[in-house]
């Protein structure tokens, strides 16, 4: 599936930097992070600023003609993917992350659990989830910063070794 080179407004929810806080204990300082749905760059900027990230962040986005589903950074070495993907492409982003075989953390709605196809993907590959104590207030397409949250989200992770996996039957 080819991504459009224009972000759909229903997918354009910019993540506030504080959403990264639960991930920091599981990230290795020497890792190079790829943020493949960077949008305005909130997460990439926060990752760079976190304790003066020593090795950087690679940014890409469909707005820059870089389709995460088919493109990889030219840089030889990157260690982990952290992003808030377009929600309409959550299945494709999950499949791509597992196929790349590197640790990842995707900020996804809790409704991600609702399909048999994704549950099969989690059962076959494993998933760890970091739940937030409250909903994340995203910057919405109409430029309203920190609007009231419409839905609950969590970090769906793999390879970060956060401690406990979920079981799908």
KOLRO-469328 format. One record per residue: x, y, z of N, C-alpha, C in turn; residue in one letter. Coordinates in steps of 0.02 Angstrom, whole numbers, padded with zeros to 5 digits, always signed. Layout:
# residues N
XYZXYZXYZA/...
***
This chain:
# residues 169
+00042-00059+00000+00000+00000+00000+00044+00062+00000X/+00034+00105-00047+00073+00167-00053+00039+00221-00011X/+00078+00254+00031+00051+00308+00072+00043+00370+00029X/-00010+00409+00043-00016+00473+00008+00038+00520+00035X/+00059+00568-00006+00111+00614+00016+00081+00673+00054X/+00021+00664+00077-00013+00716+00116-00044+00681+00176X/-00032+00707+00234-00058+00678+00295-00133+00690+00299X/-00171+00638+00311-00243+00645+00319-00258+00679+00385X/-00306+00726+00387-00320+00763+00449-00342+00717+00505X/-00375+00662+00489-00395+00615+00541-00335+00579+00573X/-00279+00580+00539-00218+00549+00565-00169+00600+00594X/-00185+00663+00589-00138+00716+00608-00147+00737+00681X/-00123+00694+00726-00126+00708+00797-00054+00711+00822X/-00029+00771+00835+00040+00780+00857+00046+00764+00931X/+00097+00727+00949+00104+00701+01016+00142+00749+01061X/+00116+00762+01120+00153+00805+01167+00214+00767+01194X/+00269+00802+01206+00332+00769+01228+00324+00729+01292X/+00279+00748+01337+00272+00711+01400+00248+00640+01390X/+00222+00624+01331+00201+00555+01317+00261+00507+01317X/+00321+00533+01308+00381+00491+01307+00405+00470+01376X/+00384+00504+01427+00410+00492+01495+00409+00419+01517X/+00355+00381+01504+00357+00311+01526+00405+00267+01487X/+00428+00290+01429+00476+00251+01389+00548+00260+01410X/+00566+00317+01436+00636+00332+01450+00673+00278+01490X/+00644+00248+01541+00681+00197+01578+00701+00136+01536X/+00669+00126+01479+00680+00066+01438+00724+00080+01377X/+00744+00142+01367+00784+00160+01309+00858+00161+01328X/+00899+00134+01285+00971+00135+01298+01000+00200+01271X/+01044+00230+01310+01073+00295+01292+01111+00293+01225X/+01140+00236+01209+01180+00232+01148+01138+00220+01085X/+01074+00207+01093+01031+00193+01035+01022+00254+00990X/+01018+00240+00926+00995+00288+00876+00921+00272+00865X/+00879+00322+00873+00807+00312+00867+00783+00337+00799X/+00740+00297+00768+00708+00318+00705+00636+00338+00722X/+00617+00399+00706+00549+00424+00715+00519+00431+00646X/+00482+00380+00620+00460+00379+00551+00395+00414+00534X/+00362+00444+00583+00301+00482+00571+00308+00548+00609X/+00360+00584+00594+00382+00640+00636+00333+00698+00637X/+00295+00709+00584+00249+00766+00585+00285+00831+00600X/+00264+00866+00652+00296+00929+00671+00361+00918+00710X/+00375+00857+00728+00439+00842+00761+00439+00844+00837X/+00380+00844+00868+00377+00848+00941+00416+00792+00975X/+00406+00730+00953+00439+00673+00986+00515+00674+00972X/+00534+00688+00910+00605+00689+00893+00641+00743+00933X/+00612+00801+00939+00643+00855+00977+00651+00835+01051X/+00598+00806+01079+00600+00786+01149+00652+00731+01160X/+00658+00684+01113+00708+00631+01120+00779+00660+01118X/+00790+00708+01074+00856+00740+01070+00873+00778+01134X/+00824+00810+01163+00836+00850+01222+00842+00809+01286X/+00813+00748+01285+00815+00706+01345+00887+00689+01362X/+00910+00717+01415+00979+00705+01439+01030+00713+01383X/+01020+00762+01339+01067+00774+01284+01083+00710+01245X/+01032+00681+01216+01037+00618+01180+01102+00616+01140X/+01147+00569+01156+01214+00571+01127+01220+00550+01054X/+01175+00510+01029+01185+00482+00962+01130+00499+00913X/+01082+00537+00933+01035+00564+00885+00971+00526+00872X/+00933+00559+00830+00868+00536+00809+00863+00546+00734X/+00839+00495+00699+00827+00500+00627+00753+00515+00619X/+00737+00567+00581+00668+00585+00568+00649+00571+00496X/+00588+00547+00487+00559+00540+00420+00484+00547+00427X/+00451+00559+00370+00378+00567+00372+00352+00566+00301X/+00290+00546+00293+00260+00546+00227+00258+00616+00197X/+00259+00667+00240+00261+00736+00215+00326+00751+00178X/+00378+00712+00190+00443+00721+00157+00453+00666+00105X/+00401+00634+00082+00402+00581+00031+00438+00518+00055X/+00441+00506+00119+00474+00447+00146+00421+00400+00175X/+00404+00350+00138+00352+00302+00156+00381+00249+00202X/+00364+00251+00265+00390+00204+00315+00380+00131+00293X/+00327+00118+00256+00312+00049+00237+00361+00021+00185X/+00398+00065+00151+00445+00042+00100+00515+00072+00106X/+00524+00123+00145+00587+00160+00149+00621+00148+00215X/+00688+00148+00215+00728+00145+00277+00781+00200+00273X/+00803+00224+00331+00857+00273+00330+00919+00245+00296X/+00955+00288+00262+01018+00267+00230+01072+00253+00282X/+01065+00285+00339+01114+00274+00392+01116+00199+00407X/+01175+00172+00411+01184+00100+00421+01156+00075+00487X/+01161+00117+00537+01145+00092+00604+01090+00134+00637X/+01035+00102+00651+00984+00130+00695+00959+00072+00737X/+00934+00089+00797+00921+00036+00846+00848+00026+00865X/+00808+00077+00860+00740+00073+00887+00694+00121+00850X/+00631+00102+00844+00580+00146+00814+00534+00170+00870X/+00524+00235+00873+00476+00265+00919+00434+00315+00880X/+00369+00305+00879+00326+00350+00841+00253+00345+00862X/+00216+00396+00843+00144+00396+00846+00122+00391+00773X/+00109+00330+00748+00094+00321+00677+00024+00347+00659X/+00012+00359+00595-00056+00375+00574-00102+00318+00596X/-00154+00334+00632-00197+00282+00660-00230+00240+00605X/-00243+00269+00547-00274+00231+00493-00226+00179+00465X/-00162+00184+00482-00112+00136+00457-00080+00095+00512X/-00115+00090+00569-00085+00055+00626-00068-00017+00611X/-00109-00053+00574-00094-00122+00557-00030-00126+00515X/-00025-00084+00464+00034-00084+00421+00098-00065+00460X/+00092-00016+00505+00151+00004+00544+00172-00052+00590X/+00125-00085+00622+00142-00142+00666+00177-00197+00626X/+00149-00216+00569+00179-00269+00528+00249-00250+00507X/+00259-00188+00486+00325-00165+00464+00375-00165+00521X/+00353-00142+00580+00398-00142+00638+00421-00213+00656X/+00374-00259+00658+00394-00329+00673+00440-00355+00619X/+00427-00340+00555+00468-00365+00500+00539-00337+00503X/+00547-00276+00527+00614-00246+00531+00657-00278+00586X/+00624-00308+00635+00660-00346+00687+00698-00305+00738X/+00681-00242+00746+00714-00199+00796+00663-00182+00850X/+00687-00161+00909+00640-00139+00961+00599-00080+00935X/+00537-00077+00959+00495-00021+00939+00445-00004+00994X/+00420+00058+00989+00365+00082+01031+00320+00124+00987X/+00258+00101+00979+00208+00137+00940+00153+00162+00986X/+00138+00225+00982+00083+00253+01021+00019+00241+00982X/-00023+00198+01009-00083+00176+00974-00144+00180+01019X/-00204+00186+00989-00265+00184+01029-00276+00115+01058X/-00309+00112+01115-00323+00047+01146-00367+00003+01101X/-00402+00033+01055-00443-00007+01008-00399-00050+00962X/-00334-00040+00964-00288-00082+00925-00296-00155+00944X/-00318-00169+01005-00328-00238+01028-00389-00271+00997X/-00432-00234+00963-00498-00259+00945-00502-00305+00885X/-00450-00313+00846-00458-00356+00787-00420-00422+00795X/-00449-00474+00767-00417-00540+00768-00351-00539+00732X/-00345-00499+00678-00283-00496+00640-00226-00468+00682X/-00239-00415+00720-00187-00387+00763-00173-00432+00822X/-00225-00463+00850-00213-00510+00905-00169-00568+00882X/-00179-00591+00821-00137-00645+00794-00065-00620+00788X/-00056-00559+00764+00011-00530+00757+00045-00525+00825X/+00008-00504+00877+00036-00499+00944+00051-00569+00973X/+00007-00616+00961+00017-00684+00986+00080-00715+00955X/+00090-00704+00890+00147-00733+00855+00214-00698+00871X/+00211-00634+00886+00273-00595+00894+00285-00570+00965X/+00233-00568+01006+00238-00539+01072+00225-00464+01071X/+00201-00439+01126+00189-00367+01133+00190-00350+01207X/+00218-00293+01223+00216-00266+01290+00183-00198+01284X/+00143-00180+01334+00105-00118+01330+00117-00076+01392X/+00128-00012+01381+00133+00035+01436+00071+00078+01435X/+00029+00070+01486-00032+00108+01491-00020+00174+01527X/-00055+00225+01507-00050+00290+01540-00102+00296+01595X/-00089+00334+01648-00139+00343+01701-00197+00387+01679X/-00189+00424+01624-00243+00466+01597-00232+00471+01522X/-00282+00498+01488-00278+00505+01416-00227+00559+01396X/-00196+00548+01339-00148+00596+01311-00187+00651+01274X/-00170+00712+01286-00200+00768+01250-00155+00787+01192X/-00177+00769+01132-00139+00782+01071-00151+00852+01045X/-00105+00875+01004-00116+00936+00965-00155+00914+00903X/-00213+00943+00894-00259+00920+00842-00248+00957+00776X/-00277+00931+00721-00268+00961+00655-00288+01034+00651X/-00335+01055+00692-00356+01125+00690-00311+01170+00731X/-00251+01145+00746-00198+01183+00779-00210+01196+00853X/-00257+01162+00883-00270+01171+00954-00221+01128+00992X/-00177+01160+01030-00128+01122+01069-00161+01093+01131X/-00146+01032+01146-00168+00997+01206-00244+01000+01214X/-00279+00980+01162-00352+00977+01165-00373+00919+01210X/-00436+00918+01227-00461+00864+01269-00455+00798+01230X/-00432+00747+01264-00420+00683+01232-00486+00650+01211X/-00486+00623+01150-00545+00591+01123-00545+00516+01137X/-00487+00487+01149-00480+00415+01154-00420+00398+01196X/-00419+00339+01225-00363+00316+01265-00310+00284+01220X/-00246+00296+01237-00190+00268+01199-00142+00233+01247X/-00096+00196+01219-00043+00163+01258+00017+00154+01211X/+00075+00143+01241+00134+00125+01202+00133+00050+01191X/+00127+00028+01129+00131-00042+01110+00204-00054+01093X/+00239-00096+01131+00311-00103+01123+00331-00176+01109X/+00389-00182+01081+00419-00248+01069+00495-00239+01073X/+00527-00283+01109+00600-00281+01113+00628-00232+01164X/+00586-00196+01199+00610-00149+01250+00618-00182+01318X/+00592-00243+01324+00598-00281+01387+00570-00243+01447X/+00508-00221+01440+00477-00184+01494+00454-00230+01551X/+00452-00295+01539+00440-00340+01595+00385-00390+01588X/+00329-00372+01558+00274-00419+01555+00240-00415+01487X/+00229-00473+01457+00193-00476+01395+00120-00493+01409X/+00078-00475+01362+00006-00492+01367-00004-00559+01333X/-00057-00593+01353-00072-00658+01325-00135-00654+01282X/-00130-00680+01221-00187-00681+01175-00201-00754+01159X/-00264-00774+01165-00282-00844+01151-00314-00851+01084X/
***
